[in-house]
Amino acid sequence: IYMFLYGASRETSEQTSVIYIIFLSILIIQASYIFKSTFESRIEIAKTSLPNLLARFFSSSTRIIVAISGLGIYWLASAEVLFAFVLFICYAYLFRNYTIRKPNMEYIKSYIFFALPLIFMGTFSIIATNIDRILIAEYASIEDVGYFSAYRRIAKAMNNVSSILIGILIPLISEAYSNKDFKRLLSI
């Protein structure tokens, strides 16, 4: 981003290569979201969640092996490409029995009318999500960005666990309360 904004690069060639590797993984992930969106629209929860879980498992295992082995930043970034590739393959495999039809012009126009504002919103959302790392890179070092990102992922994982627990507990609490089963409510 610095290179595009200011016409110069603060990153080394190694860091620039890693940025391109991460960019490749983002492209593959975005392509896999085509399948994911289809599953979400049909409320097929398992098909939406299972590939992400499987891909995260492979990616995390690879990252741990790379970090312990000390293979370097290229291989660590490549673990993200592995995640993206496994995610894409899983979604594509689950999508294999769906039929794809040629859209007519009416659908294309309605999708363009609907999608254009979403493209801008998505772009601003991505900027808002990543501005913290960009600012850290601007005022500190790229290593500090790495530390921040690692801690951020840990915090995000902890947030995901609490969100899952809340998703399970709220219906149980609601059911116990609506049935006036206060003994069960206290046990939850």
C-alpha positions in Angstrom: 0.0 0.0 0.0 2.8 2.3 0.9 4.4 1.6 -2.5 1.2 2.5 -4.3 0.5 5.6 -2.2 3.9 7.1 -2.2 5.6 5.6 -5.2 8.3 3.9 -3.1 8.6 0.8 -1.1 9.7 0.4 2.5 9.5 -3.4 2.2 12.3 -5.6 1.2 12.0 -7.9 -1.8 11.3 -10.8 0.6 8.4 -8.9 2.2 7.1 -7.9 -1.2 7.1 -11.5 -2.3 5.2 -12.5 0.9 2.6 -9.8 0.1 2.1 -11.2 -3.3 1.7 -14.7 -1.8 -0.9 -13.4 0.7 -2.6 -11.6 -2.2 -2.8 -14.9 -4.1 -4.4 -16.6 -1.1 -7.0 -13.8 -0.8 -7.9 -14.3 -4.4 -8.4 -18.0 -3.9 -10.4 -17.4 -0.8 -12.7 -14.9 -2.5 -13.2 -17.4 -5.4 -14.2 -20.1 -2.8 -16.8 -17.7 -1.4 -18.8 -18.1 -4.5 -19.6 -21.7 -3.4 -19.9 -20.6 0.2 -22.5 -18.0 -0.6 -24.6 -20.6 -2.5 -24.6 -22.9 0.6 -25.5 -20.0 2.9 -28.4 -18.9 0.7 -29.7 -22.5 0.8 -29.2 -22.5 4.6 -26.8 -25.5 4.3 -24.9 -24.9 7.5 -22.7 -28.0 7.4 -21.5 -27.2 3.9 -20.8 -23.7 5.0 -18.8 -24.5 8.1 -17.1 -27.9 7.5 -14.7 -26.7 4.7 -13.5 -23.8 6.8 -12.9 -26.0 9.8 -10.9 -28.5 7.7 -8.9 -25.9 5.9 -8.1 -24.1 9.2 -6.9 -27.5 10.7 -4.5 -28.1 7.7 -3.3 -24.5 7.7 -2.7 -24.3 11.5 -0.9 -27.7 11.4 1.3 -26.4 8.5 2.0 -23.1 10.3 3.1 -24.9 13.5 5.4 -27.2 11.5 6.9 -24.3 9.6 7.4 -22.2 12.7 9.0 -25.1 14.6 11.2 -26.0 11.7 12.3 -22.4 11.2 11.7 -22.6 7.4 11.1 -18.9 7.1 8.6 -16.3 6.0 7.9 -17.7 2.5 6.8 -21.1 3.8 4.8 -19.4 6.6 2.9 -17.3 4.0 2.5 -20.4 1.9 0.5 -22.0 4.7 -2.1 -19.3 4.1 -2.2 -20.4 0.4 -2.6 -24.0 1.6 -5.6 -22.8 3.7 -7.1 -21.1 0.7 -6.5 -24.0 -1.7 -7.9 -26.6 0.7 -10.9 -24.3 1.3 -11.5 -23.9 -2.4 -11.2 -27.7 -3.1 -13.6 -28.5 -0.2 -16.2 -26.1 -1.4 -15.8 -27.1 -5.0 -16.2 -30.8 -4.0 -19.4 -30.0 -2.1 -20.7 -28.0 -5.0 -20.1 -30.7 -7.6 -23.8 -31.8 -7.9 -25.2 -28.3 -8.4 -26.3 -27.3 -11.8 -25.0 -24.1 -13.3 -27.1 -22.3 -15.9 -26.4 -19.5 -18.2 -27.9 -16.3 -16.7 -30.2 -14.1 -18.8 -29.7 -10.4 -19.3 -32.4 -9.5 -16.7 -30.5 -11.4 -13.9 -27.2 -9.8 -15.0 -28.6 -6.3 -14.7 -30.2 -7.0 -11.3 -27.0 -8.5 -10.0 -25.0 -5.5 -11.2 -27.5 -3.0 -9.7 -27.3 -4.9 -6.4 -23.5 -5.7 -6.4 -22.1 -2.3 -7.3 -22.9 -0.7 -3.9 -21.7 -3.9 -2.2 -18.3 -3.7 -3.9 -17.7 -0.2 -2.4 -19.0 -1.3 1.0 -16.8 -4.4 0.8 -13.7 -2.4 -0.1 -14.3 0.0 2.8 -14.9 -2.9 5.1 -11.6 -4.5 4.1 -9.8 -1.2 4.6 -11.4 -0.7 8.0 -10.5 -4.3 9.0 -6.9 -3.9 8.0 -6.1 -0.3 8.8 -4.7 -1.2 12.2 -2.0 -3.3 10.6 -1.2 -0.7 8.0 -0.8 2.0 10.6 1.4 -0.3 12.7 3.6 -1.0 9.7 3.8 2.8 9.0 4.9 3.7 12.5 6.7 0.6 13.7 8.3 -2.4 12.0 6.9 -5.3 9.9 7.8 -7.6 12.8 5.5 -5.7 15.0 2.8 -6.2 12.5 3.5 -9.9 12.7 3.3 -9.9 16.5 0.1 -7.9 16.5 -1.5 -10.2 13.9 -0.6 -13.3 15.9 -2.1 -11.9 19.1 -5.1 -10.7 17.1 -5.8 -14.2 15.7 -5.6 -15.6 19.3 -8.1 -13.1 20.5 -10.3 -13.8 17.5 -10.2 -17.5 18.2 -11.2 -16.8 21.8 -14.1 -14.6 20.6 -15.2 -17.4 18.2 -15.4 -19.8 21.1 -17.4 -17.4 23.2 -19.7 -16.8 20.3 -20.3 -20.5 19.8 -21.1 -20.9 23.5 -23.5 -18.0 23.4 -25.2 -19.4 20.4 -25.7 -22.7 22.3 -26.6 -21.2 25.7 -29.1 -18.4 24.6 -31.7 -20.9 23.2 -31.3 -23.1 26.3 -31.8 -20.2 28.6 -34.7 -18.9 26.6 -36.4 -22.3 26.6 -35.9 -22.7 30.3 -37.2 -19.2 31.0 -40.3 -19.6 28.8 -41.1 -22.9 30.5 -40.6 -21.2 33.9 -38.1 -24.0 34.7 -36.0 -21.9 37.1 -34.1 -24.8 38.5 -32.8 -25.7 35.0 -32.2 -22.0 34.4 -29.9 -21.8 37.4 -28.1 -25.0 36.4 -27.2 -23.5 33.0 
